[in-house]
Amino acid sequence: MSFAPIPDIAYFIAGIALIVLSLACARYLRPSPMEVASKTLGSLKIDLVALLVVAGVAMTSVGVFFRWQDYETKLQSLGQSQSSMRGEIDALARQIDRFRSYDVNVALQFKESIELRSLKVQTLVKRPGGDWALADGISPSASMEANNLVSVKLRGLNPGDFVRFRVEQGKRAWRSRVIEVPVFTLDMDEVREP
């Protein structure tokens, strides 16, 4: 807050002096009330001593104006800080969205038709800074569009997680390449074991 205490003190002293002086000289001042008239405000009858006391109170109050004259600048700076805080809140909301977990349907595409009943799908997930681990709750389902597609629903994935699939059916096995979330469609290559 930037204010000079000199005008504040000067108006306060002048106001008190006017009040004391008007009360001290009340017997010498004109005892009959003065009439102040205005077309817009109407007329007001007031004693001169009372008018001088009111003027003294007003003068003592002027110091408050000098003390708080910078309030508009404060309001503007508060408005600017509020808008910058809104920007920071929006940035935080975007960061939170980045780390939200996703439920993802992945279409595993094989080069030939696949029988879903005897298919065993293993999903391995690697979180940033972690090791590969088997994902729980994987339930493959057949695609209605083609005989060579199997749909797998994954839950709780985060951007930056790596996922790969291993599918077995009898003595046959397929393995996908490693993908980073949120890539969704994979081509499955058959692994020939000796």
Secondary structure in CASP SS format (residue, H / E / C, confidence):
PFRMAT SS
TARGET T0000
AUTHOR 0000-0000-0000
METHOD secondary structure of the structure
MODEL  1
M C 1.00
S C 1.00
F C 1.00
A C 1.00
P H 1.00
I H 1.00
P H 1.00
D H 1.00
I H 1.00
A H 1.00
Y H 1.00
F H 1.00
I H 1.00
A H 1.00
G H 1.00
I H 1.00
A H 1.00
L H 1.00
I H 1.00
V H 1.00
L H 1.00
S H 1.00
L H 1.00
A H 1.00
C C 1.00
A C 1.00
R C 1.00
Y C 1.00
L C 1.00
R C 1.00
P C 1.00
S C 1.00
P C 1.00
M E 1.00
E E 1.00
V E 1.00
A E 1.00
S E 1.00
K C 1.00
T C 1.00
L C 1.00
G E 1.00
S E 1.00
L E 1.00
K E 1.00
I E 1.00
D C 1.00
L H 1.00
V H 1.00
A H 1.00
L H 1.00
L H 1.00
V H 1.00
V H 1.00
A H 1.00
G H 1.00
V H 1.00
A H 1.00
M H 1.00
T H 1.00
S H 1.00
V H 1.00
G H 1.00
V H 1.00
F H 1.00
F H 1.00
R H 1.00
W C 1.00
Q C 1.00
D C 1.00
Y H 1.00
E H 1.00
T H 1.00
K H 1.00
L H 1.00
Q H 1.00
S H 1.00
L H 1.00
G H 1.00
Q H 1.00
S H 1.00
Q H 1.00
S H 1.00
S H 1.00
M H 1.00
R H 1.00
G H 1.00
E H 1.00
I H 1.00
D H 1.00
A H 1.00
L H 1.00
A H 1.00
R H 1.00
Q H 1.00
I H 1.00
D H 1.00
R H 1.00
F C 1.00
R C 1.00
S C 1.00
Y E 1.00
D E 1.00
V E 1.00
N E 1.00
V E 1.00
A E 1.00
L E 1.00
Q E 1.00
F C 1.00
K C 1.00
E C 1.00
S C 1.00
I C 1.00
E C 1.00
L C 1.00
R C 1.00
S C 1.00
L C 1.00
K E 1.00
V E 1.00
Q E 1.00
T E 1.00
L E 1.00
V E 1.00
K E 1.00
R C 1.00
P C 1.00
G C 1.00
G C 1.00
D C 1.00
W E 1.00
A E 1.00
L E 1.00
A C 1.00
D C 1.00
G C 1.00
I C 1.00
S E 1.00
P E 1.00
S E 1.00
A E 1.00
S C 1.00
M C 1.00
E C 1.00
A C 1.00
N C 1.00
N C 1.00
L E 1.00
V E 1.00
S E 1.00
V E 1.00
K E 1.00
L E 1.00
R E 1.00
G E 1.00
L E 1.00
N C 1.00
P C 1.00
G C 1.00
D C 1.00
F E 1.00
V E 1.00
R E 1.00
F E 1.00
R E 1.00
V E 1.00
E E 1.00
Q E 1.00
G C 1.00
K C 1.00
R E 1.00
A E 1.00
W E 1.00
R E 1.00
S C 1.00
R C 1.00
V C 1.00
I E 1.00
E E 1.00
V C 1.00
P C 1.00
V C 1.00
F C 1.00
T E 1.00
L E 1.00
D E 1.00
M C 1.00
D E 1.00
E E 1.00
V E 1.00
R C 1.00
E C 1.00
P C 1.00
END
